Amino acid sequence: MNSDKRVRPLVHKRQSFQGFNLWAVSLNLLLLGALLVIALRVVPGYVEYLTVKDVITRAAQEHDPRGETTTDLKMRLAKLLNTNQVYDISVDNIKVYRERGVIVIDARYEKRFPLFWILDGVMKFDDLVVETTKAGRT
């Protein structure tokens, strides 16, 4: 090899470091805060919906069609809602009626809640219709 030629170190271009800047951090915190506010507004309504669903299915399963009337069932629903501290729906909003030989409990409702400034959220619970067993079955 030729000794006149020296090995020159490779000169690298100046590397720019990329990462979070003030705008990225602010935007991420804003997004995280918005998601947190939405979660804190939605979760209690959903938990209460699960409680209402459990109450009406339990009342329908425990109902004795030979010995109890619709009024008795409605009173049991009122007691269960009060015991479980359900405030989104009252027993006056729950329809209990007879149809095709069974008693139907219709507890469908919707919950409206504020999100931000002028934005509101709406949760509709349309699957809260439960039928009791027929009186002739054992």
C-alpha positions as CSV (number, residue, x, y, z in Angstrom):
1,M,0.0,0.0,0.0
2,N,1.0,3.5,-0.5
3,S,2.0,5.2,2.7
4,D,1.3,8.7,1.3
5,K,-2.4,8.0,1.3
6,R,-3.7,8.6,4.7
7,V,-7.0,7.2,5.9
8,R,-9.3,10.1,6.3
9,P,-12.1,9.7,8.9
10,L,-15.5,9.8,7.4
11,V,-17.1,13.2,8.1
12,H,-20.7,12.8,9.0
13,K,-23.3,15.4,8.5
14,R,-24.6,16.9,11.7
15,Q,-27.4,14.7,12.9
16,S,-30.5,16.4,14.1
17,F,-32.2,14.8,17.1
18,Q,-35.9,14.3,16.8
19,G,-38.2,14.0,19.7
20,F,-41.0,15.7,21.4
21,N,-41.1,19.5,21.2
22,L,-43.5,21.8,23.1
23,W,-46.3,21.5,20.5
24,A,-46.2,17.7,20.4
25,V,-46.3,17.5,24.2
26,S,-49.1,20.0,24.4
27,L,-51.1,18.2,21.8
28,N,-50.6,14.8,23.5
29,L,-51.6,16.2,26.9
30,L,-54.7,17.8,25.3
31,L,-55.7,14.6,23.7
32,L,-55.1,12.6,26.8
33,G,-57.1,15.1,28.9
34,A,-60.0,14.9,26.4
35,L,-60.1,11.1,26.5
36,L,-59.9,11.2,30.3
37,V,-62.9,13.6,30.6
38,I,-64.9,11.5,28.2
39,A,-64.1,8.3,30.1
40,L,-65.1,9.9,33.4
41,R,-68.4,11.0,31.9
42,V,-69.3,7.7,30.2
43,V,-68.2,5.0,32.6
44,P,-70.6,5.9,35.5
45,G,-73.6,5.8,33.1
46,Y,-72.5,2.5,31.7
47,V,-72.0,1.0,35.2
48,E,-75.5,2.1,36.2
49,Y,-76.9,0.6,33.0
50,L,-75.3,-2.7,33.9
51,T,-76.9,-2.5,37.4
52,V,-80.3,-1.7,35.9
53,K,-79.9,-4.7,33.5
54,D,-79.0,-7.0,36.4
55,V,-82.0,-5.7,38.5
56,I,-84.6,-6.3,35.8
57,T,-83.3,-9.7,34.9
58,R,-83.2,-10.7,38.5
59,A,-86.7,-9.5,39.1
60,A,-88.0,-11.3,36.0
61,Q,-86.3,-14.6,37.0
62,E,-87.7,-14.4,40.6
63,H,-91.2,-13.5,39.6
64,D,-93.8,-16.1,40.3
65,P,-96.6,-15.6,37.7
66,R,-99.1,-17.7,39.7
67,G,-98.8,-15.7,43.0
68,E,-97.7,-12.2,42.0
69,T,-99.3,-9.5,39.9
70,T,-97.7,-6.8,37.8
71,T,-98.0,-4.4,40.7
72,D,-96.0,-6.7,43.0
73,L,-93.4,-6.9,40.3
74,K,-93.2,-3.2,40.0
75,M,-92.9,-2.8,43.8
76,R,-90.0,-5.3,43.7
77,L,-88.3,-3.3,41.0
78,A,-88.7,-0.1,43.0
79,K,-87.1,-1.8,46.0
80,L,-84.2,-3.2,44.0
81,L,-83.6,0.1,42.2
82,N,-83.6,1.9,45.6
83,T,-81.3,-0.7,47.2
84,N,-78.8,-0.5,44.4
85,Q,-78.9,3.3,44.3
86,V,-79.9,3.6,40.7
87,Y,-80.7,7.3,39.9
88,D,-80.8,7.4,36.1
89,I,-84.1,5.7,35.8
90,S,-87.1,5.5,38.2
91,V,-89.7,2.9,38.6
92,D,-92.2,5.3,37.0
93,N,-90.3,5.1,33.7
94,I,-90.3,1.3,33.7
95,K,-93.3,-0.2,31.9
96,V,-94.6,-3.5,33.2
97,Y,-97.4,-5.1,31.1
98,R,-98.8,-8.4,30.0
99,E,-98.3,-9.6,26.5
100,R,-99.0,-13.1,25.0
101,G,-99.3,-14.7,28.4
102,V,-96.1,-13.3,29.8
103,I,-95.2,-10.2,31.8
104,V,-92.9,-7.9,29.9
105,I,-90.5,-5.4,31.7
106,D,-89.6,-2.6,29.4
107,A,-86.9,-0.4,31.0
108,R,-85.4,1.2,27.9
109,Y,-84.0,4.7,28.5
110,E,-81.4,7.2,27.4
111,K,-79.0,9.2,29.4
112,R,-77.8,12.7,28.4
113,F,-74.7,14.2,30.0
114,P,-72.4,17.2,29.4
115,L,-69.0,16.6,27.8
116,F,-67.4,19.9,26.9
117,W,-68.7,23.5,26.8
118,I,-71.7,23.1,24.5
119,L,-71.2,19.5,23.6
120,D,-73.5,16.9,25.2
121,G,-73.3,13.1,25.0
122,V,-76.2,10.7,24.7
123,M,-76.2,7.0,25.7
124,K,-79.2,5.0,24.5
125,F,-80.0,1.7,26.2
126,D,-82.5,-0.1,24.0
127,D,-81.9,-3.7,25.1
128,L,-83.6,-3.5,28.5
129,V,-86.7,-5.5,27.6
130,V,-87.1,-8.7,29.6
131,E,-90.0,-11.3,29.6
132,T,-90.9,-13.4,32.5
133,T,-91.8,-17.1,32.2
134,K,-95.3,-18.2,31.3
135,A,-97.6,-19.2,34.1
136,G,-98.3,-22.6,32.7
137,R,-94.6,-23.7,32.7
138,T,-93.0,-25.5,35.6
